[in-house]
Amino acid sequence: MITRRDRFRTFDPIENVVRSNPKITVKHNFVVKEIRGDGKRVEEILVEEKLPAETSETSVMKVDGVF
């Protein structure tokens, strides 16, 4: 799960469900810049960490879906 902020903006019970699921990895302060795939399914995303402009970093993450 990619979030643009440094924390969740949800009720605690929902956050607890997400954090307790071993299939979900949470990454705070990231922005999705590009979705990549073969035209039928998503394979990876290009993300940028929200840091000061002069130090922002991009990376590629393998994913199974985007919503």
N, C-alpha and C positions, 0 to 999 in steps of 0.2 A: 504494500500500500504506500503510495507516494502522497505526501501532504505538503502544501505550500507554506505552511506555518510551522512554528516550533513546538506546537502541541495540538491535540485534538480539540475540535469545537463541538463536542457532543456530550451526552449524558454519561456519567461514570459507568453505568451498567453496560452500555454499548462498547465503550472503550475497553472494559474488562474482558468482554467476549472476544474482541479483536486481539488483544494482547495475549490472551490465554490460548489462542489457536496456533498450534505449531506450524501450520501451513501458511501463515501470514507473517511477512516481514514488513515492519513499518520503517519508512525513511522520511524523516521530517526535513523541512526546508529545501525541498527539491521541486523543480518544474520540469514537466515533460516537454521536450523540444521537438521530438520526432518519434513517430511510430513506424517500425519497420517490419516487413513481412513479405510473404510471397503473393500477396493480393487476395488470398483466401483466409489466411490466419496470421495473427500477430506472432512474431518471433522474438523481438527485442524492442527496447525503447532507448532513445538517447535522452539523458536527463542532465540538468544543470543544477548544481547546488547553489542555493541563494546566499551568496557571500557578497562582500563588496565587489563591485565590477572589476577592479584590477586583480582580484584573486579568485574569481569564480572558476569552477572546474566542471567539465562535462565528463560523463562516463556512459557506458552502454550496460544495460541490464537485460538479461534474458527473462522473458515473461511469457505467461500462457494466455493472458487476456488483458483488455483495457476497458474500463467503463467510466 
